Amino acid sequence: SVADPEDWLAKRAGASGGTHIGPASSGSPEDGTYYQRRVVGEPRSFAFLADGRCAQVFAVTAQWTSASARTPYRFGGALYPGACPPAVIREAKRGLDAIVAETGLRGLASADCLIDGENWWLLEINPRPGATLDVLDRRTRPLLLDHIEACLGRLPPSESMAHAAGTTIVHTSRPL
């Protein structure tokens, strides 16, 4: 339970797209829901491949919301590359290496963060391709092949994207 719910958000476990995020209430969270402290920062996602021992970060994307009255944190889109201080990338890589080594995570995954200058907060690890898959699968070698290699415990040679790419989601209030 939290003493001051103004400082906290409620999130439904296993959900995606931000439509499941709302203000926390006093007391303990309901079953299937957890609380996360509010922090200030710009949303970024680190896309990485994991081989069960370490992480290979290959992209940072900037993300934004497409807020509505009922869904203030709804995912709106992403842009590659996302600006991120090199020190944050290094620290995030060290943290992801530790998480991968502890959990044995393998394959294509993403780590969602908030970044404020050189301060950063890990929000969640998505042990699957994230919402930025369509933005990031624009390399010479398809990401699916890299995902398979990583699942087999082999990190492929590092390859970055040469061009900027973005995606946005258009939400409507009525069916079209």
C-alpha atoms as an extended CHARMM CRD file, in Angstrom:
* protein
*
       176  EXT
         1         1  SER       CA              0.0000000000        0.0000000000        0.0000000000  PROA      1               0.0000000000
         2         2  VAL       CA              1.0730000000        3.6180000000       -0.5030000000  PROA      2               0.0000000000
         3         3  ALA       CA              0.6680000000        6.5320000000        1.8620000000  PROA      3               0.0000000000
         4         4  ASP       CA              0.3150000000        9.1930000000       -0.8420000000  PROA      4               0.0000000000
         5         5  PRO       CA             -1.3060000000        7.8250000000       -4.0230000000  PROA      5               0.0000000000
         6         6  GLU       CA             -0.5920000000       11.1060000000       -5.8740000000  PROA      6               0.0000000000
         7         7  ASP       CA              3.0240000000        9.9450000000       -6.2280000000  PROA      7               0.0000000000
         8         8  TRP       CA              2.0700000000        6.5740000000       -7.7180000000  PROA      8               0.0000000000
         9         9  LEU       CA              0.5140000000        4.9880000000      -10.8100000000  PROA      9               0.0000000000
        10        10  ALA       CA             -1.4430000000        1.7340000000      -11.0290000000  PROA      10              0.0000000000
        11        11  LYS       CA             -0.5130000000       -0.6790000000      -13.8510000000  PROA      11              0.0000000000
        12        12  ARG       CA             -2.1480000000       -3.9620000000      -14.8280000000  PROA      12              0.0000000000
        13        13  ALA       CA              0.3930000000       -6.7900000000      -15.0150000000  PROA      13              0.0000000000
        14        14  GLY       CA              0.8910000000       -8.2510000000      -18.4890000000  PROA      14              0.0000000000
        15        15  ALA       CA             -0.8810000000       -5.4170000000      -20.3130000000  PROA      15              0.0000000000
        16        16  SER       CA              0.5960000000       -3.3150000000      -23.1060000000  PROA      16              0.0000000000
        17        17  GLY       CA              0.0790000000       -0.0720000000      -24.9790000000  PROA      17              0.0000000000
        18        18  GLY       CA             -0.3460000000        2.1540000000      -21.9270000000  PROA      18              0.0000000000
        19        19  THR       CA             -4.1540000000        1.9490000000      -21.8290000000  PROA      19              0.0000000000
        20        20  HSD       CA             -3.8960000000       -0.0030000000      -18.5530000000  PROA      20              0.0000000000
        21        21  ILE       CA             -2.1020000000        2.7820000000      -16.6400000000  PROA      21              0.0000000000
        22        22  GLY       CA             -3.9610000000        5.1210000000      -14.3050000000  PROA      22              0.0000000000
        23        23  PRO       CA             -3.7030000000        6.8390000000      -10.9530000000  PROA      23              0.0000000000
        24        24  ALA       CA             -3.0900000000        4.6900000000       -7.8900000000  PROA      24              0.0000000000
        25        25  SER       CA             -5.5730000000        4.6480000000       -5.0410000000  PROA      25              0.0000000000
        26        26  SER       CA             -4.8060000000        4.4860000000       -1.3510000000  PROA      26              0.0000000000
        27        27  GLY       CA             -4.4140000000        1.0160000000        0.0420000000  PROA      27              0.0000000000
        28        28  SER       CA             -3.0820000000       -2.0670000000       -1.6540000000  PROA      28              0.0000000000
        29        29  PRO       CA             -3.3960000000       -2.6600000000       -5.3950000000  PROA      29              0.0000000000
        30        30  GLU       CA             -6.0490000000       -5.0450000000       -6.6970000000  PROA      30              0.0000000000
        31        31  ASP       CA             -5.0390000000       -8.5380000000       -7.8080000000  PROA      31              0.0000000000
        32        32  GLY       CA             -3.1950000000       -8.3770000000      -11.1260000000  PROA      32              0.0000000000
        33        33  THR       CA             -2.2590000000       -4.7240000000      -10.5960000000  PROA      33              0.0000000000
        34        34  TYR       CA              0.9190000000       -3.1750000000       -9.2290000000  PROA      34              0.0000000000
        35        35  TYR       CA              1.9400000000        0.3420000000       -8.2430000000  PROA      35              0.0000000000
        36        36  GLN       CA              4.8380000000        2.2400000000       -9.7820000000  PROA      36              0.0000000000
        37        37  ARG       CA              6.2120000000        5.5450000000       -8.4840000000  PROA      37              0.0000000000
        38        38  ARG       CA              5.7240000000        8.5630000000      -10.7540000000  PROA      38              0.0000000000
        39        39  VAL       CA              8.9660000000       10.0350000000      -12.0730000000  PROA      39              0.0000000000
        40        40  VAL       CA              9.7070000000       12.8470000000      -14.4760000000  PROA      40              0.0000000000
        41        41  GLY       CA             11.4100000000       12.0760000000      -17.7620000000  PROA      41              0.0000000000
        42        42  GLU       CA             11.2410000000       11.5130000000      -21.4920000000  PROA      42              0.0000000000
        43        43  PRO       CA             10.1980000000        7.9980000000      -22.5580000000  PROA      43              0.0000000000
        44        44  ARG       CA             12.8750000000        5.9360000000      -24.2600000000  PROA      44              0.0000000000
        45        45  SER       CA             13.1060000000        2.2710000000      -25.1290000000  PROA      45              0.0000000000
        46        46  PHE       CA             16.2940000000        0.2350000000      -25.4770000000  PROA      46              0.0000000000
        47        47  ALA       CA             15.8840000000       -2.5530000000      -28.0380000000  PROA      47              0.0000000000
        48        48  PHE       CA             18.2330000000       -5.4370000000      -27.3370000000  PROA      48              0.0000000000
        49        49  LEU       CA             19.0620000000       -9.0310000000      -28.0940000000  PROA      49              0.0000000000
        50        50  ALA       CA             19.8070000000      -11.3610000000      -25.1860000000  PROA      50              0.0000000000
        51        51  ASP       CA             21.6400000000      -14.6900000000      -25.2420000000  PROA      51              0.0000000000
        52        52  GLY       CA             20.9590000000      -15.7410000000      -21.6400000000  PROA      52              0.0000000000
        53        53  ARG       CA             24.2530000000      -14.2300000000      -20.4570000000  PROA      53              0.0000000000
        54        54  CYS       CA             24.3470000000      -10.6070000000      -21.6670000000  PROA      54              0.0000000000
        55        55  ALA       CA             22.4450000000       -7.9940000000      -23.6700000000  PROA      55              0.0000000000
        56        56  GLN       CA             23.3340000000       -6.4200000000      -26.9970000000  PROA      56              0.0000000000
        57        57  VAL       CA             21.6090000000       -3.0130000000      -27.1910000000  PROA      57              0.0000000000
        58        58  PHE       CA             21.1880000000       -2.1480000000      -30.8630000000  PROA      58              0.0000000000
        59        59  ALA       CA             18.7660000000        0.7950000000      -30.8140000000  PROA      59              0.0000000000
        60        60  VAL       CA             17.2900000000        3.5390000000      -28.6510000000  PROA      60              0.0000000000
        61        61  THR       CA             13.8810000000        4.9080000000      -29.6120000000  PROA      61              0.0000000000
        62        62  ALA       CA             11.9910000000        7.9570000000      -28.3800000000  PROA      62              0.0000000000
        63        63  GLN       CA              8.3310000000        7.3320000000      -27.6230000000  PROA      63              0.0000000000
        64        64  TRP       CA              5.2950000000        9.5120000000      -27.0080000000  PROA      64              0.0000000000
        65        65  THR       CA              1.7680000000        9.1280000000      -25.7880000000  PROA      65              0.0000000000
        66        66  SER       CA             -1.5430000000        9.7360000000      -27.5070000000  PROA      66              0.0000000000
        67        67  ALA       CA             -3.4540000000       10.7350000000      -24.4130000000  PROA      67              0.0000000000
        68        68  SER       CA             -7.2070000000       10.7800000000      -24.0120000000  PROA      68              0.0000000000
        69        69  ALA       CA             -9.3190000000       11.6090000000      -20.9770000000  PROA      69              0.0000000000
        70        70  ARG       CA             -9.5520000000        7.9200000000      -19.9970000000  PROA      70              0.0000000000
        71        71  THR       CA             -6.0940000000        6.8110000000      -21.2120000000  PROA      71              0.0000000000
        72        72  PRO       CA             -3.4730000000        9.4670000000      -20.4040000000  PROA      72              0.0000000000
        73        73  TYR       CA             -0.5480000000        7.0680000000      -21.0120000000  PROA      73              0.0000000000
        74        74  ARG       CA             -1.7390000000        5.3990000000      -24.2420000000  PROA      74              0.0000000000
        75        75  PHE       CA              1.1340000000        4.6270000000      -26.6440000000  PROA      75              0.0000000000
        76        76  GLY       CA              1.1620000000        7.0440000000      -29.5770000000  PROA      76              0.0000000000
        77        77  GLY       CA              4.3040000000        6.2500000000      -31.5260000000  PROA      77              0.0000000000
        78        78  ALA       CA              8.0760000000        6.0020000000      -31.6660000000  PROA      78              0.0000000000
        79        79  LEU       CA             11.0670000000        7.4390000000      -33.4840000000  PROA      79              0.0000000000
        80        80  TYR       CA             14.5120000000        6.0040000000      -34.1760000000  PROA      80              0.0000000000
        81        81  PRO       CA             17.0300000000        7.1970000000      -33.2190000000  PROA      81              0.0000000000
        82        82  GLY       CA             15.9880000000        8.4620000000      -29.8070000000  PROA      82              0.0000000000
        83        83  ALA       CA             18.3280000000       10.9680000000      -28.1750000000  PROA      83              0.0000000000
        84        84  CYS       CA             20.0050000000        9.5090000000      -25.1180000000  PROA      84              0.0000000000
        85        85  PRO       CA             23.1450000000       10.5400000000      -23.2260000000  PROA      85              0.0000000000
        86        86  PRO       CA             26.0190000000        8.0380000000      -23.7620000000  PROA      86              0.0000000000
        87        87  ALA       CA             26.4190000000        7.6500000000      -19.9810000000  PROA      87              0.0000000000
        88        88  VAL       CA             22.7920000000        6.5040000000      -19.7030000000  PROA      88              0.0000000000
        89        89  ILE       CA             23.2740000000        4.0010000000      -22.5330000000  PROA      89              0.0000000000
        90        90  ARG       CA             26.3660000000        2.5800000000      -20.7830000000  PROA      90              0.0000000000
        91        91  GLU       CA             24.5760000000        2.3130000000      -17.4240000000  PROA      91              0.0000000000
        92        92  ALA       CA             21.4880000000        0.7670000000      -19.0200000000  PROA      92              0.0000000000
        93        93  LYS       CA             23.6890000000       -1.7980000000      -20.8170000000  PROA      93              0.0000000000
        94        94  ARG       CA             25.3130000000       -2.7730000000      -17.4980000000  PROA      94              0.0000000000
        95        95  GLY       CA             21.8880000000       -3.1090000000      -15.8870000000  PROA      95              0.0000000000
        96        96  LEU       CA             20.4890000000       -5.1390000000      -18.7740000000  PROA      96              0.0000000000
        97        97  ASP       CA             23.5380000000       -7.4360000000      -18.7030000000  PROA      97              0.0000000000
        98        98  ALA       CA             22.8540000000       -8.1340000000      -15.0150000000  PROA      98              0.0000000000
        99        99  ILE       CA             19.1320000000       -8.7790000000      -15.6100000000  PROA      99              0.0000000000
       100       100  VAL       CA             19.8390000000      -11.1090000000      -18.5490000000  PROA      100             0.0000000000
       101       101  ALA       CA             22.4920000000      -13.0230000000      -16.5920000000  PROA      101             0.0000000000
       102       102  GLU       CA             20.1620000000      -13.4170000000      -13.5900000000  PROA      102             0.0000000000
       103       103  THR       CA             17.0640000000      -14.4240000000      -15.5550000000  PROA      103             0.0000000000
       104       104  GLY       CA             18.5450000000      -16.2660000000      -18.5340000000  PROA      104             0.0000000000
       105       105  LEU       CA             16.5030000000      -14.0880000000      -20.9100000000  PROA      105             0.0000000000
       106       106  ARG       CA             17.0040000000      -14.9320000000      -24.5880000000  PROA      106             0.0000000000
       107       107  GLY       CA             15.8310000000      -13.3200000000      -27.8100000000  PROA      107             0.0000000000
       108       108  LEU       CA             14.6190000000       -9.9140000000      -28.9130000000  PROA      108             0.0000000000
       109       109  ALA       CA             13.4190000000       -7.7290000000      -26.0470000000  PROA      109             0.0000000000
       110       110  SER       CA             13.0360000000       -4.1060000000      -24.9850000000  PROA      110             0.0000000000
       111       111  ALA       CA             13.5660000000       -2.0540000000      -21.8480000000  PROA      111             0.0000000000
       112       112  ASP       CA             11.2940000000        0.9480000000      -21.3430000000  PROA      112             0.0000000000
       113       113  CYS       CA             12.7690000000        3.8470000000      -19.3760000000  PROA      113             0.0000000000
       114       114  LEU       CA             12.2490000000        7.4740000000      -18.4670000000  PROA      114             0.0000000000
       115       115  ILE       CA             15.2690000000        9.7230000000      -18.9470000000  PROA      115             0.0000000000
       116       116  ASP       CA             15.8320000000       13.1330000000      -17.3830000000  PROA      116             0.0000000000
       117       117  GLY       CA             19.2730000000       14.4390000000      -18.3350000000  PROA      117             0.0000000000
       118       118  GLU       CA             21.7110000000       11.8000000000      -17.0850000000  PROA      118             0.0000000000
       119       119  ASN       CA             19.1740000000       10.3670000000      -14.6330000000  PROA      119             0.0000000000
       120       120  TRP       CA             17.1130000000        7.3960000000      -15.7550000000  PROA      120             0.0000000000
       121       121  TRP       CA             14.5660000000        4.9830000000      -14.3800000000  PROA      121             0.0000000000
       122       122  LEU       CA             13.8180000000        1.5120000000      -15.7030000000  PROA      122             0.0000000000
       123       123  LEU       CA             10.0570000000        1.0760000000      -16.0290000000  PROA      123             0.0000000000
       124       124  GLU       CA              9.8460000000       -2.4370000000      -17.4030000000  PROA      124             0.0000000000
       125       125  ILE       CA             11.4890000000       -5.1500000000      -19.4290000000  PROA      125             0.0000000000
       126       126  ASN       CA              9.4190000000       -6.5490000000      -22.2950000000  PROA      126             0.0000000000
       127       127  PRO       CA             10.7530000000      -10.0910000000      -22.9010000000  PROA      127             0.0000000000
       128       128  ARG       CA              9.3890000000       -9.9610000000      -26.4420000000  PROA      128             0.0000000000
       129       129  PRO       CA              9.5350000000       -7.6450000000      -29.4420000000  PROA      129             0.0000000000
       130       130  GLY       CA              8.2630000000       -4.2470000000      -28.3440000000  PROA      130             0.0000000000
       131       131  ALA       CA              5.9560000000       -1.7270000000      -29.9730000000  PROA      131             0.0000000000
       132       132  THR       CA              8.8730000000       -0.4000000000      -32.0130000000  PROA      132             0.0000000000
       133       133  LEU       CA              9.3740000000       -3.5980000000      -34.0270000000  PROA      133             0.0000000000
       134       134  ASP       CA              8.1230000000       -2.0380000000      -37.2660000000  PROA      134             0.0000000000
       135       135  VAL       CA             10.4940000000        0.9160000000      -36.7760000000  PROA      135             0.0000000000
       136       136  LEU       CA             13.5300000000       -1.2470000000      -36.0330000000  PROA      136             0.0000000000
       137       137  ASP       CA             13.2130000000       -4.0890000000      -38.5310000000  PROA      137             0.0000000000
       138       138  ARG       CA             14.8790000000       -2.0400000000      -41.2800000000  PROA      138             0.0000000000
       139       139  ARG       CA             18.3860000000       -3.4420000000      -41.1950000000  PROA      139             0.0000000000
       140       140  THR       CA             20.2730000000       -5.5290000000      -43.7430000000  PROA      140             0.0000000000
       141       141  ARG       CA             19.6450000000       -8.7000000000      -41.7150000000  PROA      141             0.0000000000
       142       142  PRO       CA             16.0280000000       -9.3070000000      -40.5700000000  PROA      142             0.0000000000
       143       143  LEU       CA             15.5040000000       -9.0530000000      -36.8180000000  PROA      143             0.0000000000
       144       144  LEU       CA             13.7200000000      -12.4180000000      -36.8300000000  PROA      144             0.0000000000
       145       145  LEU       CA             17.0040000000      -14.1010000000      -37.7720000000  PROA      145             0.0000000000
       146       146  ASP       CA             18.8290000000      -12.2450000000      -34.9810000000  PROA      146             0.0000000000
       147       147  HSD       CA             16.0450000000      -13.2170000000      -32.5450000000  PROA      147             0.0000000000
       148       148  ILE       CA             16.4260000000      -16.9030000000      -33.4650000000  PROA      148             0.0000000000
       149       149  GLU       CA             20.2230000000      -16.7360000000      -33.0870000000  PROA      149             0.0000000000
       150       150  ALA       CA             19.8820000000      -15.0660000000      -29.6700000000  PROA      150             0.0000000000
       151       151  CYS       CA             17.3200000000      -17.6700000000      -28.5670000000  PROA      151             0.0000000000
       152       152  LEU       CA             19.9090000000      -20.3230000000      -29.4860000000  PROA      152             0.0000000000
       153       153  GLY       CA             22.4080000000      -18.5210000000      -27.2110000000  PROA      153             0.0000000000
       154       154  ARG       CA             24.3950000000      -16.7860000000      -29.9480000000  PROA      154             0.0000000000
       155       155  LEU       CA             24.4810000000      -13.0110000000      -30.3220000000  PROA      155             0.0000000000
       156       156  PRO       CA             24.8560000000      -12.0230000000      -33.9860000000  PROA      156             0.0000000000
       157       157  PRO       CA             27.3500000000       -9.3900000000      -35.1130000000  PROA      157             0.0000000000
       158       158  SER       CA             26.1270000000       -5.9600000000      -34.0500000000  PROA      158             0.0000000000
       159       159  GLU       CA             24.3160000000       -4.0820000000      -36.8010000000  PROA      159             0.0000000000
       160       160  SER       CA             22.7710000000       -0.6380000000      -36.4830000000  PROA      160             0.0000000000
       161       161  MET       CA             20.2370000000        1.0550000000      -38.7020000000  PROA      161             0.0000000000
       162       162  ALA       CA             21.4680000000        3.6420000000      -41.1640000000  PROA      162             0.0000000000
       163       163  HSD       CA             18.2810000000        5.6840000000      -41.5110000000  PROA      163             0.0000000000
       164       164  ALA       CA             15.8140000000        7.3660000000      -39.2050000000  PROA      164             0.0000000000
       165       165  ALA       CA             12.3630000000        5.7850000000      -38.9960000000  PROA      165             0.0000000000
       166       166  GLY       CA              9.1840000000        6.4590000000      -37.0920000000  PROA      166             0.0000000000
       167       167  THR       CA              5.6640000000        5.2650000000      -36.5560000000  PROA      167             0.0000000000
       168       168  THR       CA              2.5520000000        6.7960000000      -35.0950000000  PROA      168             0.0000000000
       169       169  ILE       CA             -0.8520000000        5.4500000000      -34.1940000000  PROA      169             0.0000000000
       170       170  VAL       CA             -3.9260000000        7.4400000000      -35.1000000000  PROA      170             0.0000000000
       171       171  HSD       CA             -6.7920000000        6.9130000000      -32.6670000000  PROA      171             0.0000000000
       172       172  THR       CA            -10.3840000000        7.8130000000      -33.5280000000  PROA      172             0.0000000000
       173       173  SER       CA            -13.3920000000        8.3800000000      -31.3240000000  PROA      173             0.0000000000
       174       174  ARG       CA            -15.6570000000        6.4790000000      -33.7240000000  PROA      174             0.0000000000
       175       175  PRO       CA            -15.3550000000        3.5790000000      -36.1630000000  PROA      175             0.0000000000
       176       176  LEU       CA            -14.2450000000        4.4840000000      -39.6670000000  PROA      176             0.0000000000
